C-alpha cells in the first residue's frame, strides 16, 4: 500500500482490487498512480454475462460500482458493495482496522428487500416514492441556479426544482395503485389520490434544503407513510414507514418500516443520473442499527443563542469539550450524518417567545422515526417526538436528535419550548 496525498490508505488482500479514486493528487504521485492503474487492469476480472450493466456502471458521483462502501459496525469496519475484497485494511494516522467483508457479490435491490421484509400495503407506495427520487436526483444534478433559486425544464417551461420534485412524488403516488391521503409541506392540507377510501396516508417534504442547492450542498427529500388513512390526532408511533433520500456526491435512500430492523441504506446505481438509458437501481449498501456517544454536534438555528442563555450554555459546553462541528444548513443531511456515523447530536431549538421552526408532521416525525430505528433518541426538549400528538398540519416543534446522553443534555439544559407558540 502507498500513502497518496493525504488520502486514506487502503490495503487490499484479494484477487480483486477495487478502483481507487483520488482527488487533488500532486504531480509527484503520477507515476505511482499509473503503476496502480496498470495493476488494477491486470487484477480486475472480465465481467461475466450474468452481471448486469447497472452493477458495473459508474455511480451517480462517477465512482465505479466495483468500489467498496466501507461502513462501521459495533467496534468493527465492514465493506459493502460489489468488488469488496475478502478483507480490507484501513490505515489511518492513528490506527489500523481489519474490515471483514459483509456484502456478497450481488446486493439486494430495493423491490426484493421490501418483498422479503413484509412491507405489505406500504410496498407499492415506497417503490413509487423511491422511483420519484431518481427523477429528482436528475433534476437536481442538472439544475441551473441563480442567487434566488434553481430551475430545470418541464416541457417548454422552466420551473423551480422544488416544484418539480413535489410533482414527481405526487405523480408517483397517484399511479401506485393504492388509495392514499397525501399531505405536502408546501400545501399543508390533505388530498386524496386514487379511487376508494384511503388505506394509507403519506406526508412529503419534497426538497428540504433547497435554499443551498445553488451552493452545491447536499439536500434531501423526506417522506412518511401512516398506517391509517388519516394524519391528524395521531402520533409518530402510528407510522408504518419513513424515508429520506439524499442528493449529494452519491444519491442514497435511507428507509425503515415496521417490519424492518434498523435503517437500510440503498445506493442509486446507473440510470439517467449517470448518463445511461433506462431507470437506475437502488442497491442495498448499508444497515444502521446502533448509536454510541461521540463528540459531534450540528447546531441548527444558531442565531437563537444570542437571545437564549440556555442554548448559549449548551453551545459553550460543546466548545469547551472540543466537540466537532458538522453542520451544513440542510436539515435532512445534518441528521442523516448522525445515522451514518452512529453518534452525535442535531438540535433546532426555538427562540424565547417565538414559534419553533421545524414542522412536526413533515420534518420532525419522519426524522425522529429514522433516528429511533437506528438506535438514537429524538426529543422536543421534554417528550419523545414520536409521542407528541399531531393536532394541525402547521404544528411546530423543537428538535434534539442523536445519541441518548446528548439528547438528555439538551432536555436538561434547554428544555421544552413555550407551548403557546407551537400550534
N, C-alpha and C positions, 0 to 999 in steps of 0.2 A: 504494500500500500504506500501511497505517497501523499504528503500534505500539499494541497494546491491552493494558494492564496486565501487562507482563512476558511476555506470550505471544510465541512466535516469530512473526515477521512473514513472511508468505508472499505473494509477488507472483506472480500467475498471468497468463501471457501466452497466452490462447487464448479461444476462443468458449465454452468450458465451464468454469464456475467451480465447483469442488467446495465443499461446505458446510464452514464452519469452526465448530468447536465450542469455545467459550471458557468457562473456568471462573473464578469469582471476579472477574468484571468489575465495576469500580466503576460507580456510578450515572452519573458524568460521561460515560461512554462509551456510554450507552444510545442516544442519538440517532445516533451513528455506526454502531452495530450495526444499528439499524433501517434505516438507509440501505443498509448492506451486504446485509441480508437482502432488501431490495427489489431491489437489483442482481442478486442471485442468482436471484430469481424470474423476472427478465427474461432471464437468460442460460441457465438450465437448460433443455434441450430436453425436449419431451414424450417419454415413454418409448414406444419402438416396441413393436409386438405381439410381436416376436421376442425381446424382453428378458424374461428370467424374473423372476418376483416376488422370488425369493431374491436375484438380483443387485442389486436396488434396495431391498431391505428393510433395516431397521435391523440393524446388527451386534449381537452379544450385549452389547456395552457401551453401546449406544444411539447409536453413531456411524453416519452414513449410509454405506452401501456405495459411494456415489459419491465419498466422500472418499479421497484417495490415501494409500498407505502409502509413506513415504519411507525409503529404505534406503541403506546405504553400500556402495560398491564399492571398487575399488582407486583411491584418490585422488579418487573422484567421489561424488556423491549421485545416487540414482536413485529414480524414482517407480513404484510398483507398484499395481495395482488399478484398479477401474472409475473412470472420470471423470478419469484422470490427464491433465493438460494436456500440450501438446507440449513445453513447457519449464516448469520450476518454479524460481524463485529463492528460496533460503532465506537470509534475512538474520538473522545473529546479532549479538551485541555486538562480535564480533571479526573476522568475515569474511563474505563474500558468496559463495555457491556456486551455480553454474548446474547444474541437475539435468536431464539428458536423460531423456525418457520411455523406460522399458524395456517396460512392460506394454502389452498390447493391450486392446481394449475388453472382451473376454471371456477370463477366465483359465481355465486347465485345472482341472477338478475332480480330486479325488484318484484316482478309479477310472480316469479317462482317463490320468492321469500314470503310474500303475502299469502300465497296459496297454502304454504306449509305452516303458517303462523296463525291460522284460524281468524283472519281479519273479518270474515263474514260479510255483512252488508257494506262495511267500510271499504272493501277491496276495490270495487269499481270507482269509488269516489277518490281514493288515494291514488289510483292509477291515472285518473283523469287530471288530478292536480299535479302529479309528477310530470306528466306529458306537457302540460301547460308551462311548467317551469323550464323545460327545454326550450320552448319558444321564447320565453322571457330572457333566458340566457343569451340567445342570439340577438334579441333586440337591444339588450344592454351592451353587449360586446361591440355592436355596430352603430351605436347611437352617436349623433352629432350633438355637441354641447356648446352652450354659451354660458355667460356668467349667471343666467337666470334659470335655465332648465336644460334638459336633454331631450332630444326628439328622434323619431325614426319614422320610416314610411309606413303608411296604412292606406293602400290603394293609391290614390292621387293626392293624398293629404299627408301632412307632417303632424304627428300627434306626440304629446309628451309621453315619455317612456313609461311612467307610472300608470297612465291611462291605458296604454297598450297592454301592460302587464295585467291589469284588472280585467280587461276584455278577454284576454287569453284564458284566464282562470274561469271566468263566468261561462265562456263558450264550452270549455271542457266539462264543467259541471252540468251544463244544460244538456249535453249529449251522453252523459254517463249511464243513463238508463235507470237511475234511482230518483224518485220524487224527493226534493230537498227544499228546506227552508234556508236561505242564504242571506248573510248579512256582511257587508263590507265596511271597512274602516272609513272609507270616503263618504258613504251614504248614511251609515248608522241607522239603518232601517232594515226591514225584512222583505225578501222577495221569494216567492215560491217558484221553483223550477220543476218542470216535468208534470206529468199527469197523475192525479190522485192525491191523497193525503200524504204530506211529507213524512217520510220514515225516519229521516235524519236531519240534523241541522249542521250548517257549516259556517264558519267565520273566516274572513280573508283580510289580511293586511298585505296588499299586493306588492308593494315595493317599499319596505322600510329602509330609511337612509337615502332616499332619492336625492336629497339635497347635497350629497357628497359624491354623486356619480361624476360630476364634471372634474373632480379631483382624482378620479380613477381609484377611489377607495372601494373596498368590498361592501356590498349591500345584500339585502336578503328579502325573501318572501316568507310570511308566516301564515299558517292556517290551522284550524282545529275542526274536528268532527265530533258532534254530540249525539249521544245515543237516543235522545228523544227529538221529535220534530219541533222543538221549541228551544229558545235561548234564555229568556228572562226567567227569574226566580229559580235558577239553577246555581250550582257551584261547580268549580273545576273538577270535583270528584265525579261529575256526570259525564266527563269527557270519554269518548270512545277512542280517539286518536288525536295526535297533534304532530305537526312537522314544520320544518324550516328549510328553505333552500338558500344556499349562499352562492353569490356570484362574485368570484374573486379570481385569483390565479388558477384555481380549479373551480368547477361547478359541482357542489356537493349537496346532497339531500340528507337531512337528519330526521329520522322518523321513529315514532314509538306508538304503540297502541295497546289496548287492554290485554291482548293475548301474547304480547312480546315481553321479553326481559331486557331491560336497559334501553339504550338508544342506538339504533342502527345507522351507520353512515353508508351512503351509496354515492359512487363517483360517476359522473357523466362521461361516457367514452364514445367517441365518434360522433356522427351526425353533422348537422349544418354548422354547429359551433366550431367544427374542425374542418370546414370546407368540403365535407363529404355529402353525397346524396343520401336521402333517407333519414329516418329518425336515429337518434343516438340510443345508447343503452345505459341504464342505471345498474352498475355492478357493485355488489356489496364490498366495501373496502375496510370497514372497521366496526367495532362494537364498543360502547362505553357504558359501564355499569358501576363505577366506583369513584368517589371523591376522597381526596386527602386534604390535609391542611397545608397551605402554602402561601408565601408572601407575594401575592399578585392582586392588584386592585384596579378596577375600572370605574372611576367616579363620574357618573352621569350628573347632569345639571349642576356642574361645579360652581356656577355663579351664586348658587344658594348659600354657599359657605360664607359669603360676605355679610349675610343677614342672619344666618343660623349659627349660633355659638356651638350647638350640638354637632352639626355637620363639620364645622371647622375643627372641633376637638377630635372627631374621628379621622379626618384627613391628617391632622398633626400626628396622631398615633401611627398611621401608616408611614408617614415620612420619617418619624423618629426611629421606627423599627425597620427602616430600609426596605420597604416593600417595592416591588417592581410595578411601575405604571404601564398598563397596557390598555389604551383607550383610543378609539378611532372616531367616535361620534355616530357610528351606525349601530344601533342597539342590538339588532339581531346578531351581528358579528361579534360584538363585545360580550354577549352572553354565550354564544356558541364556542368561543375560545375557551371558556371555563370547562365546558363539557369535554372538549378535545384534550385539554391539559390536565383535567381532573383535579383542579384546585383553584383557589382564588375567590374573588367576590366582585359582583357588579351591583352598584346601588344607583337609585334615582330618587332622592328624597324631595319632598315638597318644601317650598319656601314658607316661612311663617305667615299664616292668614292668607295663603294662596292655594289655588287648586293644584293638585299633583298633575304631572304631565302625562304619564302613560295611561292608555286605556286598559281597563281591567279585562274586557271581553276580547279585544283584538290583539293585545300585546302581552299583558302580564300573565294571563291564564295559560296560553299555549307555551310560553317560555318557562313558566313555573312547572308545567307538566313535564317538559323535557328535562329540566334540571332535576326534579324529584326522581324521574325514571332513571337518570344517570347516577343517582346516589347522593345528590346535593339537597339543599334546603331552599325554600322560597317563602319570603315573608313580606307583609306590608308594614312591618315595624312593630306589629303586635300579634297578628294571626297568620297562620299559613295561608298563602294566597289562594290555594285551591279550596279552602274552606269558606271563602268570602262569597256571600250571596250576590248574584248579579241582578240589580234592580232596574238598570237602564242601560241603553246602548252606549251612552256617553259617560258612563261611570268611570271615574279616575282612581288611581291608587299610587302609593309609593311602591318601590320595589327594592328588595335586597335578595339577591340570588347567588348561590355558591356553596362554599364549604360550611358545614354546620357551625363551627365555632365563630367564623366570620359573620355569619348571619345573626347569630346570638349577640355578637358585639354591636352590630347595627341596632338591634332591638333595645339593648340596654343603654346605648349612647344617644341615638337619635330618637327612637321610639315612634309611636303612631303619628299619622297626620291628623290634622283637625278635621273631624268627621263632617263639620258643617260645609266643607268645601269639596267633598268627594263627588256628590251627585250633580 
